[in-house]
Amino acid sequence: MRFRASPERTCMRLPDNRLLISFVCFAVWWIITLMGAQFFDMISREYYSLGFAKFFLPYLSNIGFLSLVIYSWDWRDIGLRLPAEPKRWLLLWFPSLYIVGFAIYAIMYGPASPAELVRLALNLLPMAASEELMFRGVLYRALRSRLNLWPAVWLSALLFGFIHWANVLESGYFGVGLFQVINTLLFGVVLVSIAQRTGSLIPAIIYHWVWNFVTFAALGIDYLPAPPPDPFVPFRWSLIVIGVVGVFIFELPNLIYAVYLLRRTAKEESALTTQADLARHAARQHPWQIKHADW
């Protein structure tokens, strides 16, 4: 007797080496981002006269690279579609309060010309799309294929925060880089919760893009002074500790809301797992009830 896999099981199978492929993609993504930025930083200023930041084309290249990988491996669970239910957009109500606050601050204290705002928005869109495809798309879904919800969430957020450590080298300020790492780590959990609960990357991309836009508009693109000769000396740990605590307190409400959303996902998955275990147990006890299509 020949055994035949059902079409349902065949279409749901994922490559066993998906996690390895995803980490290779992460390495390539990071190389393209850093090397591309350095390359465009060395070429003539004509590139900047066009109104593009040095990360614009590297991030745009990463979008093409990741899209090719997703299409080649047929990773349909990435979430490149609108939410199945329009009401899931309402889950962004609380995170959007942060955006409203930054927008009000930008209007009051960080006025910019319309041309500058358009240039800023165009430069930040590839950044948000590329990072969401990499961290909440390719990497997070690969981690979920091997890990439970919470380890996958925190590991993807940790990697998302880690890559922003490179900003220490660019800004020359250890404290600023440390603040950004912690902020992006916690922000990564929020973005995972949005992508997970809406079942789509589109809301996460839009929220990430708008978040970057209003924060850059509020703080100003060139708000940092020239770096000191040695960014690590002199160094005041007391200011760093105060800053880290401040960043954590600022992100805490958003983080609590994200954990609340993800806890609902964990409960739903736990219930589904229990039902699946019961079904398998029943099948072992009554093998004659298994449909012929499962063979």
N, C-alpha and C positions, 0 to 999 in steps of 0.2 A: 504493500500500500504506500503510495507517494503522498507526502505531506505538502500542502500548498499554503503559503502565507496569505492571509486575507488582504485585500487592497487597502483596508483601513490601516492595518499595521504597517504595511509597506510604506505608505505615504507619510507616516509619522516618524519613521526611523531617521535619526540624525547621525552624521558621521562620528565615529568613535573618537577621532582626533580633532574634534571641533575646538576644544579648549586650547590645544597647542596651536592650531591655525590662528585662533583669535589673538593669542599672545604674540605670535609672529607679526600679525597685522598691527598690533599695538606698537611693536618695535619699529616697524616700517613707518607707521603714522608719525611717531615721535621724530624719527630721523628726517622725514620730509619736512616736518614743521620747523625743526631747529636749523637744519642745513639750508632749507629754502630761505628762512629769514636772514641767515648770515649772508647768503649769496646776494639777496636783493639789498642788503645793507651795504655791500661792497660796490655795487654797480653805481652808475651815475645817478645824480639827483633827479634826472628826468622821470624816473619811476615815481618819486614822491610828488613831483609837480603835477602828475595826473590825478592826485588826490587819493592814492592808495596807501594803506599802511603796509609795512613790510611783511606782515603775516597773511595778507589778503590772498595772494596767489598760492602760497603753500597750503593754506586751508582749503582753497578751491581745488587744488590737486588732490588733497586727501579725500574730498568728497567723491571725486571720480574714482580714486583707488578703492575706497570702501564700497562704493556702489558696484564696481566690477566684482569684488570678492563676494558680496552678498548675492549678486545675480549668478555667479559661477557656481556657488555652493547651494543655491536655492534655499537660503535661510529665510523662510516666509514668516517666521515668528519675530522678526526684527521690529515690525510695527510701522512700516512705511505706508500708512493708510490713515484716514480719518477715524476717530472713535466710532465704534458701531452704534452707539447711542449718543445723540447730541447732548443729552442731559449730563453726560460725564464731563463736559466742559465746565460745568458748575463746580467741580471739585477744585478748581483753581481760584475760588473766591478768596480764600484766606491768604495764599501766597501773593495774590495780586495786591493786597493791602500794602505790602512792602514797595511794590512798584509805584503805587499812588503816592506814597510818602516821598520816595526819591524824586518823582516827577514834580511834586510841589516844591521840593528843595531846589531842584534844577531851575525851575521857573523863577524862583525868588532870588537865588544867590549865584546861579551859574548860567546867565544868559549867553546864548550863542546865536550866530546868524543862521537863517534857514539853510544856506549852502553848507555850513559846517555840520549841521545836524543831519542833513541828507548824506553827506560824505561819511559821517560817523555810522549811520545806520547801514549803509552799503558795506562798509568795512567789517562790521560786526556780524552780519548775517552768515557769511561762510564760516566764521569762527564757531558760532553756536551750532550750526548744522553739522559741521565736522566733528565737534566734540560729542554731540549727542549720538551721532552714528557710531562713533568709536566706543564710548563708555556706557551709554544706556542702551545701545543697540547691539553691536557685535560682541563686546566684552561681557556685558551683564548677562545676555542671553546664553553665552557660552558657559559662564559660571553657573547659571541656573540649571544647565544640563547635567552638572556634576554635584552641585551644592544645594543645600536648603536655602530658603529665602534670606534669612538674616546674614549668614556668612557671605552670600553673593552680594547683598546690598552694601555691606560695610567694606568688603574688599574692593568692589568697583569704585566706591566713594573714596577709599584710601588712595587708590591709583590716580583718581581724578585730582585729588589734592596734591599728590606727589609731583605730578608733572608741572604744577605751578611753582615748584621750588626753583625752577630755572629762572624765574623772574628775579631771584636774588642776584644772579650774575648780571642781569640786565640793569636792574635799578641800582645795584650797589649797596642796598640796605638789607641787612639780615632781618631786622625787625619787620619791615614791610613785607618781605617774602614770607616770613613765618605767619604773619596775620593772614596773608592771602591763602596760604596752604590750609590753615584751619578753616577759614571761611569757605573755601571751595570744597573741602571735605564735607562739611555740614550741608552745604548747598547741593552737593552731589546726592546726598540722601533724599533731599526734597525732590530733585529731578527724577530719581528712580521711582519715588512714590507716584509722581505724576504719570510717568510712562507706564508703570505697572497698573495703576488703577484705571487709567483711561484706555489701556490696551493699544496705545498708539504713541509713536515718537513725535508726531506733529505738535501736540500741545507742549511737550517738553522743549522742542526746538523753539517754538514761538516764545514761551516764557523765558527761556535762557537768553534769547536774542533781545527781548524787551528789557529784561533785567540788566544786561550788559549796557544797553543803550542809555537807560535812565541813570545808572550809576556813573558811567563815563561822563554823561552830560552834567550830572550834579557835581562830580569831583573835578572835572576838567581833564582833558587828555594829558596835558603837560603840568600836572600839579606837583610833581616831585622836583626838588632842586637838584643841582649837580651833585653826584655822589662824592663822598669824602675819599681821600687817598686809600684808606683801609676801612672797608665797611664793617669790620668786626671790632675795631678799636678806635676810639673809646666806646665802651659798651655798657649800657645801664640795664641790668636784668630787671630792676624794679619796674621800669617803663614797659619792658617786654611783657612781664607778667600781667600788669594792668591792662595792656592792650589785648592780650590773649583772652583774659577774662571778659573784657568788654565785647570782643567779637563773639564769644560764646553766648553771652547774655543777649546780644542783639539777634543772633540766629536761633536762640532757644525756642521761641514761639513757633517759628516755621518748622523747626525740627520736631517739636512735639506733634504738630499737625501731620507731618510726614509719617512719623511712627504710628500715629493713629490710623492713617490710611493703610499702611503696610500690615498692621496687626489684623485688620479686616481681611486682607489677602491671605495672611497666614492661617487664620481661622477657616476660611473657605477652602484652602488647600488641604488643611488637616481633615476637614469633613469629607472631602472628595477622596483622600487617601484611605480613610476609614471605610468608606463605601466600597472602594476598589478592593481592599483587603477582604471585606466580607464577601464580595462577589467571587474572589479567587478561592476563598475557603469553601464557599458553597459549591463551586465547580469541582473542587477536589473531593467533596463528600458525595456529590451526585454527578459523576462524569457523563452520564447519559444525557444530561440536560445541555451539554455544550453543543452549540450549533455546528453543523457540518462546514459552514463557511469559515470557521475559525481554524480549520485544519489546512 
